[in-house]
């Protein structure tokens, strides 16, 4: 049973730490550094992929998989793949041509430790390896399931998902007039798409009914927006020591965010409303969804 990965599934911090450890061990094996001059890009990939972090997206994969009796081996493969895609996005997001950040997850960004070109290649390597992992027979015995995972992640990570959202986000830096609808769409693509994949991956692996998968998609939609509101609040109120990255960048850039539009109090109220709505989508799963319920509360209570 996949639940065996968690010694205490009723305690979210412990469950997060244990799932992160299991995912990190798999990534460590997948990113073994070869001999030869290409070793440098593997080292850069490992540097970013093994940086300390919550591993929230992999955790959502494992938690959703637990609802459908999916094997731990299958779930971990998908969890590692989504963490690779997420890490690639952070490497590229931190580059001088994008956010030009010096700090990520509490330590220097990939391009600061290596160089811009190596960081670009490290991101490229992680993105492509993620699809190699999903296509591997260890991910699922049914090729149709593996194909669905590959197809859905490509959609969520690409120009119809995260990449498209990042493009809109870059434009938002020069347009402080965006309304709440535009900001919501931006974040649904940039942040929410990968969270949707992570939350639905267990249903895909378990060949769940479409109606069941829709509930997890709705849950992901709500916690994805709540997560981004929490990020905006941390940028406005948090410290670099807490978040492990630069703060107050949105306000300095005059960028439209949930906080700039709704205000601090309004943003917090909206985040709580989204969490309450997300919880309602889990009713049909009963006690089996307790970890997902805890995650919904966690995304707005976190300080990093």
TITORNU-990067 format. One record per residue (C-alpha): residue in three letters; y negated, z negated, x. Coordinates in steps of 0.02 Angstrom, whole numbers, plus 32768, in hexadecimal, padded with zeros to 4 digits. Layout:
REM residues N
res:Ala yy:Y zz:Z xx:X
...
//
This chain:
REM residues 304
res:Unk yy:8000 zz:8000 xx:8000
res:Unk yy:7F51 zz:8028 xx:803C
res:Unk yy:7F19 zz:7F7A xx:8008
res:Unk yy:7F79 zz:7F35 xx:809C
res:Unk yy:7EE9 zz:7F6B xx:810C
res:Unk yy:7E80 zz:7EDE xx:80C3
res:Unk yy:7EB6 zz:7E2C xx:80E6
res:Unk yy:7E39 zz:7DED xx:8065
res:Unk yy:7E02 zz:7E76 xx:7FEC
res:Unk yy:7D9C zz:7DFA xx:7F88
res:Unk yy:7D27 zz:7DDF xx:801D
res:Unk yy:7CC3 zz:7E7D xx:803A
res:Unk yy:7C83 zz:7E58 xx:80EB
res:Unk yy:7D36 zz:7E3D xx:8126
res:Unk yy:7D75 zz:7ED8 xx:80CB
res:Unk yy:7CE8 zz:7F41 xx:8115
res:Unk yy:7D0E zz:7F04 xx:81C4
res:Unk yy:7DC8 zz:7F22 xx:81B5
res:Unk yy:7DB6 zz:7FD1 xx:816F
res:Unk yy:7D34 zz:7FFC xx:81F3
res:Unk yy:7DAB zz:7FC1 xx:827A
res:Unk yy:7E39 zz:802D xx:8237
res:Unk yy:7DC8 zz:80C6 xx:822B
res:Unk yy:7D81 zz:80A9 xx:82DA
res:Unk yy:7E30 zz:809F xx:8322
res:Unk yy:7E5C zz:8148 xx:82D7
res:Unk yy:7DBA zz:8197 xx:8311
res:Unk yy:7DDC zz:8153 xx:83BF
res:Unk yy:7E83 zz:81B0 xx:83C1
res:Unk yy:7E3B zz:824F xx:8376
res:Unk yy:7DAE zz:8256 xx:83F5
res:Unk yy:7E15 zz:823D xx:8491
res:Unk yy:7DB1 zz:8283 xx:8524
res:Unk yy:7E08 zz:8317 xx:8578
res:Unk yy:7E01 zz:8346 xx:862F
res:Unk yy:7D87 zz:83CE xx:865B
res:Unk yy:7CCD zz:83F2 xx:864C
res:Unk yy:7CD3 zz:83E9 xx:858D
res:Unk yy:7CF1 zz:832E xx:859E
res:Unk yy:7C35 zz:830E xx:8593
res:Unk yy:7C2A zz:8347 xx:84DF
res:Unk yy:7CBE zz:82D9 xx:84B0
res:Unk yy:7C6A zz:8246 xx:8503
res:Unk yy:7BCB zz:8266 xx:849E
res:Unk yy:7C32 zz:8277 xx:83FF
res:Unk yy:7C88 zz:81D1 xx:8423
res:Unk yy:7BE3 zz:817C xx:844F
res:Unk yy:7B9C zz:819E xx:83A3
res:Unk yy:7C3B zz:8192 xx:833C
res:Unk yy:7C69 zz:80EA xx:8387
res:Unk yy:7BBC zz:809D xx:8376
res:Unk yy:7BBC zz:7FFC xx:830E
res:Unk yy:7BA7 zz:801D xx:8255
res:Unk yy:7BDA zz:7FEB xx:81A6
res:Unk yy:7C4E zz:8082 xx:8190
res:Unk yy:7C1F zz:807F xx:80D8
res:Unk yy:7C56 zz:8130 xx:80B1
res:Unk yy:7D03 zz:8118 xx:80FE
res:Unk yy:7D10 zz:8075 xx:809F
res:Unk yy:7CEE zz:80CF xx:7FFC
res:Unk yy:7D7A zz:814A xx:8025
res:Unk yy:7DF4 zz:80BB xx:8043
res:Unk yy:7DBB zz:8058 xx:7FAB
res:Unk yy:7DC7 zz:80EF xx:7F37
res:Unk yy:7E71 zz:811D xx:7F80
res:Unk yy:7EB0 zz:806F xx:7F58
res:Unk yy:7E96 zz:8092 xx:7E9F
res:Unk yy:7F1B zz:811B xx:7EA2
res:Unk yy:7FA1 zz:80D9 xx:7F18
res:Unk yy:7F73 zz:8152 xx:7FA3
res:Unk yy:7FC7 zz:8135 xx:804B
res:Unk yy:7F61 zz:80E2 xx:80D3
res:Unk yy:7F81 zz:8172 xx:814B
res:Unk yy:7F38 zz:81F1 xx:80D2
res:Unk yy:7EA2 zz:8186 xx:80A6
res:Unk yy:7E79 zz:8160 xx:815C
res:Unk yy:7E7B zz:8218 xx:8189
res:Unk yy:7DF8 zz:823C xx:8104
res:Unk yy:7D96 zz:819F xx:8132
res:Unk yy:7D8D zz:81D7 xx:81E8
res:Unk yy:7D58 zz:8287 xx:81B4
res:Unk yy:7CC8 zz:824A xx:8149
res:Unk yy:7C8C zz:81D5 xx:81D3
res:Unk yy:7C8B zz:8269 xx:824B
res:Unk yy:7C20 zz:82CE xx:81D4
res:Unk yy:7BAB zz:823C xx:81B6
res:Unk yy:7B99 zz:821D xx:8271
res:Unk yy:7B76 zz:82D5 xx:8293
res:Unk yy:7AEA zz:82CD xx:8213
res:Unk yy:7A9D zz:8235 xx:8269
res:Unk yy:7AA3 zz:8287 xx:8314
res:Unk yy:7A49 zz:8321 xx:82D4
res:Unk yy:79D1 zz:82BC xx:8268
res:Unk yy:7998 zz:825A xx:8302
res:Unk yy:796F zz:82F5 xx:836A
res:Unk yy:78B9 zz:8319 xx:839A
res:Unk yy:78B7 zz:83AF xx:8325
res:Unk yy:78E2 zz:833E xx:8293
res:Unk yy:78B5 zz:8284 xx:828D
res:Unk yy:78A1 zz:826F xx:834A
res:Unk yy:78F0 zz:81C1 xx:834B
res:Unk yy:7916 zz:815B xx:83E5
res:Unk yy:7984 zz:80D7 xx:8393
res:Unk yy:7A1D zz:80E3 xx:8324
res:Unk yy:7A99 zz:805A xx:82F5
res:Unk yy:7A44 zz:7FE4 xx:836D
res:Unk yy:7A4D zz:8050 xx:8409
res:Unk yy:79FE zz:80ED xx:8454
res:Unk yy:7A1E zz:818C xx:83F5
res:Unk yy:7A98 zz:820F xx:8434
res:Unk yy:7A13 zz:8287 xx:8476
res:Unk yy:79BF zz:81F9 xx:84D5
res:Unk yy:7A60 zz:81C8 xx:852D
res:Unk yy:7A99 zz:827B xx:854F
res:Unk yy:7A1E zz:8308 xx:8528
res:Unk yy:79E9 zz:8371 xx:8493
res:Unk yy:7A65 zz:83FD xx:84B1
res:Unk yy:7AF8 zz:8388 xx:84C9
res:Unk yy:7AC7 zz:8328 xx:842C
res:Unk yy:7AC5 zz:83CA xx:83C7
res:Unk yy:7B71 zz:83F8 xx:8409
res:Unk yy:7BB3 zz:8347 xx:83E8
res:Unk yy:7B7B zz:8356 xx:8333
res:Unk yy:7BC9 zz:8402 xx:8325
res:Unk yy:7C6A zz:83BF xx:8370
res:Unk yy:7C76 zz:832F xx:82F6
res:Unk yy:7C52 zz:839D xx:825F
res:Unk yy:7CD7 zz:841C xx:828A
res:Unk yy:7D57 zz:8399 xx:82BB
res:Unk yy:7D42 zz:8347 xx:8212
res:Unk yy:7D86 zz:83E3 xx:81BD
res:Unk yy:7E13 zz:83ED xx:823D
res:Unk yy:7E45 zz:833D xx:820B
res:Unk yy:7E3E zz:8363 xx:8150
res:Unk yy:7EAA zz:83FF xx:8169
res:Unk yy:7F2E zz:839F xx:81CB
res:Unk yy:7FD5 zz:8380 xx:8174
res:Unk yy:7FBF zz:82C3 xx:8191
res:Unk yy:7F31 zz:82C5 xx:8112
res:Unk yy:7FA1 zz:82F7 xx:8082
res:Unk yy:8049 zz:834B xx:8069
res:Unk yy:8003 zz:83C1 xx:7FE6
res:Unk yy:7F9F zz:8450 xx:8033
res:Unk yy:7F3F zz:8465 xx:7F90
res:Unk yy:7EFD zz:83B3 xx:7FA0
res:Unk yy:7EC8 zz:83D2 xx:8053
res:Unk yy:7E70 zz:8473 xx:801E
res:Unk yy:7E13 zz:8416 xx:7F94
res:Unk yy:7DD9 zz:8391 xx:800E
res:Unk yy:7D9D zz:8416 xx:8089
res:Unk yy:7D44 zz:8478 xx:8000
res:Unk yy:7CEF zz:83E0 xx:7FB2
res:Unk yy:7CB6 zz:8397 xx:8058
res:Unk yy:7C70 zz:8441 xx:808B
res:Unk yy:7C0B zz:8444 xx:7FEA
res:Unk yy:7BCE zz:8390 xx:7FFB
res:Unk yy:7B9F zz:83A2 xx:80B3
res:Unk yy:7B55 zz:8450 xx:80AB
res:Unk yy:7ABA zz:84A5 xx:8068
res:Unk yy:7AE9 zz:8476 xx:7FB5
res:Unk yy:7AF5 zz:83C0 xx:7FEA
res:Unk yy:7ABF zz:835D xx:8083
res:Unk yy:7A75 zz:83ED xx:80E6
res:Unk yy:7A11 zz:8428 xx:8050
res:Unk yy:79D2 zz:8378 xx:8034
res:Unk yy:799D zz:836A xx:80E9
res:Unk yy:793B zz:840C xx:80D8
res:Unk yy:78DF zz:83C8 xx:8041
res:Unk yy:78C2 zz:8325 xx:809F
res:Unk yy:786F zz:8381 xx:812F
res:Unk yy:77FD zz:83D8 xx:80B3
res:Unk yy:77D7 zz:8330 xx:8060
res:Unk yy:7788 zz:82F6 xx:8102
res:Unk yy:76FA zz:836F xx:80DD
res:Unk yy:76F4 zz:8353 xx:8022
res:Unk yy:76CB zz:82A4 xx:7FE5
res:Unk yy:76B6 zz:82E5 xx:7F33
res:Unk yy:7771 zz:82F1 xx:7F0C
res:Unk yy:779A zz:829A xx:7E68
res:Unk yy:782B zz:8225 xx:7E44
res:Unk yy:7898 zz:82B4 xx:7E04
res:Unk yy:7883 zz:8315 xx:7EA5
res:Unk yy:78A4 zz:827D xx:7F11
res:Unk yy:7940 zz:8253 xx:7EAB
res:Unk yy:7984 zz:8303 xx:7EC2
res:Unk yy:795C zz:82FD xx:7F7C
res:Unk yy:79BD zz:825D xx:7F95
res:Unk yy:7A4C zz:8292 xx:7F22
res:Unk yy:7A69 zz:831F xx:7F9C
res:Unk yy:7A3D zz:82CF xx:8043
res:Unk yy:7A90 zz:8226 xx:802B
res:Unk yy:7AEF zz:822D xx:7F88
res:Unk yy:7B5C zz:82C5 xx:7FAA
res:Unk yy:7BC2 zz:8274 xx:8035
res:Unk yy:7BCE zz:81D3 xx:7FD1
res:Unk yy:7C11 zz:823A xx:7F3F
res:Unk yy:7C95 zz:8289 xx:7FAE
res:Unk yy:7CC7 zz:81DE xx:7FF3
res:Unk yy:7CD5 zz:8190 xx:7F47
res:Unk yy:7D38 zz:8221 xx:7EFE
res:Unk yy:7DAA zz:823E xx:7F93
res:Unk yy:7E28 zz:81BE xx:7F57
res:Unk yy:7E34 zz:8216 xx:7EB0
res:Unk yy:7E50 zz:82BD xx:7F06
res:Unk yy:7ED7 zz:8273 xx:7F76
res:Unk yy:7F28 zz:821F xx:7EDF
res:Unk yy:7F1D zz:82BB xx:7E72
res:Unk yy:7EC2 zz:8257 xx:7DEE
res:Unk yy:7E8F zz:82A0 xx:7D46
res:Unk yy:7DE4 zz:82F7 xx:7D41
res:Unk yy:7DA0 zz:8273 xx:7CC8
res:Unk yy:7DCB zz:81EA xx:7D43
res:Unk yy:7D7A zz:8247 xx:7DD2
res:Unk yy:7CDB zz:825E xx:7D6B
res:Unk yy:7CCB zz:81A0 xx:7D5C
res:Unk yy:7CCF zz:818E xx:7E19
res:Unk yy:7C51 zz:821B xx:7E2B
res:Unk yy:7BDB zz:81C3 xx:7DB2
res:Unk yy:7BF4 zz:811F xx:7E12
res:Unk yy:7BCB zz:8179 xx:7EB5
res:Unk yy:7B30 zz:81C9 xx:7E6A
res:Unk yy:7AE9 zz:811F xx:7E3D
res:Unk yy:7B14 zz:80C2 xx:7EDC
res:Unk yy:7AD9 zz:8155 xx:7F45
res:Unk yy:7A2B zz:814A xx:7EF9
res:Unk yy:7A2D zz:808C xx:7F05
res:Unk yy:7A5F zz:809C xx:7FBC
res:Unk yy:79CD zz:810E xx:7FE1
res:Unk yy:7952 zz:809E xx:7F85
res:Unk yy:7992 zz:800E xx:7FF0
res:Unk yy:7975 zz:807A xx:808A
res:Unk yy:78C3 zz:809D xx:8053
res:Unk yy:78A8 zz:7FE3 xx:8037
res:Unk yy:78ED zz:7FBA xx:80E3
res:Unk yy:7879 zz:803A xx:8132
res:Unk yy:77E7 zz:7FE7 xx:80D8
res:Unk yy:7819 zz:7F30 xx:80EB
res:Unk yy:78A0 zz:7F25 xx:8171
res:Unk yy:7895 zz:7F0D xx:822C
res:Unk yy:78DE zz:7F75 xx:82B9
res:Unk yy:794B zz:7EE1 xx:82EA
res:Unk yy:7997 zz:7EDB xx:823A
res:Unk yy:79AF zz:7F93 xx:821C
res:Unk yy:79DF zz:7FCE xx:82CB
res:Unk yy:7966 zz:8060 xx:82BB
res:Unk yy:78AB zz:8081 xx:82B6
res:Unk yy:7851 zz:8046 xx:8219
res:Unk yy:77AD zz:806C xx:81BD
res:Unk yy:77C2 zz:8124 xx:81E8
res:Unk yy:77B3 zz:8160 xx:8133
res:Unk yy:770B zz:810F xx:8116
res:Unk yy:76C8 zz:814A xx:81BE
res:Unk yy:76FA zz:81FC xx:8192
res:Unk yy:76AE zz:81F0 xx:80E3
res:Unk yy:7757 zz:821F xx:809E
res:Unk yy:7781 zz:8214 xx:7FE5
res:Unk yy:780E zz:8195 xx:7FC7
res:Unk yy:784F zz:8129 xx:7F3A
res:Unk yy:77E2 zz:809C xx:7F7D
res:Unk yy:7744 zz:8104 xx:7F8B
res:Unk yy:775A zz:8141 xx:7ED7
res:Unk yy:77A0 zz:80A6 xx:7E81
res:Unk yy:7757 zz:801D xx:7EEE
res:Unk yy:77BD zz:7F91 xx:7F3C
res:Unk yy:77DE zz:7F33 xx:7E9A
res:Unk yy:7802 zz:7FD1 xx:7E38
res:Unk yy:787A zz:8011 xx:7EBC
res:Unk yy:78DA zz:7F6D xx:7EBC
res:Unk yy:78E6 zz:7F6F xx:7DFE
res:Unk yy:7926 zz:8022 xx:7E00
res:Unk yy:79A9 zz:7FFA xx:7E84
res:Unk yy:79EC zz:7F68 xx:7E1E
res:Unk yy:79F3 zz:7FD6 xx:7D81
res:Unk yy:7A56 zz:805A xx:7DDF
res:Unk yy:7AD3 zz:7FD8 xx:7E1B
res:Unk yy:7AEC zz:7F97 xx:7D6A
res:Unk yy:7B09 zz:8049 xx:7D30
res:Unk yy:7B84 zz:806A xx:7DBD
res:Unk yy:7BEA zz:7FD1 xx:7D8F
res:Unk yy:7C01 zz:8013 xx:7CDE
res:Unk yy:7C59 zz:80AE xx:7D1F
res:Unk yy:7CE1 zz:8040 xx:7D6C
res:Unk yy:7D16 zz:7FE5 xx:7CCD
res:Unk yy:7DAE zz:8052 xx:7CB1
res:Unk yy:7DF8 zz:8022 xx:7D5B
res:Unk yy:7DFD zz:7F67 xx:7D38
res:Unk yy:7E16 zz:7EEE xx:7DC9
res:Unk yy:7E50 zz:7F7A xx:7E3D
res:Unk yy:7D9A zz:7FB0 xx:7E51
res:Unk yy:7D57 zz:7F07 xx:7E89
res:Unk yy:7D31 zz:7F46 xx:7F39
res:Unk yy:7CCD zz:7FD6 xx:7EF2
res:Unk yy:7C6E zz:7F5C xx:7E85
res:Unk yy:7C45 zz:7EF1 xx:7F1D
res:Unk yy:7C0A zz:7F8B xx:7F7A
res:Unk yy:7B91 zz:7FB4 xx:7EEE
res:Unk yy:7B3F zz:7F0A xx:7F04
res:Unk yy:7B47 zz:7F18 xx:7FC1
res:Unk yy:7AE5 zz:7FBB xx:7FCE
res:Unk yy:7A45 zz:7F69 xx:7F8E
res:Unk yy:7A5F zz:7EC0 xx:7FE2
res:Unk yy:7A7E zz:7F00 xx:8093
res:Unk yy:79FD zz:7EED xx:811E
res:Unk yy:7A37 zz:7F7D xx:818B
//
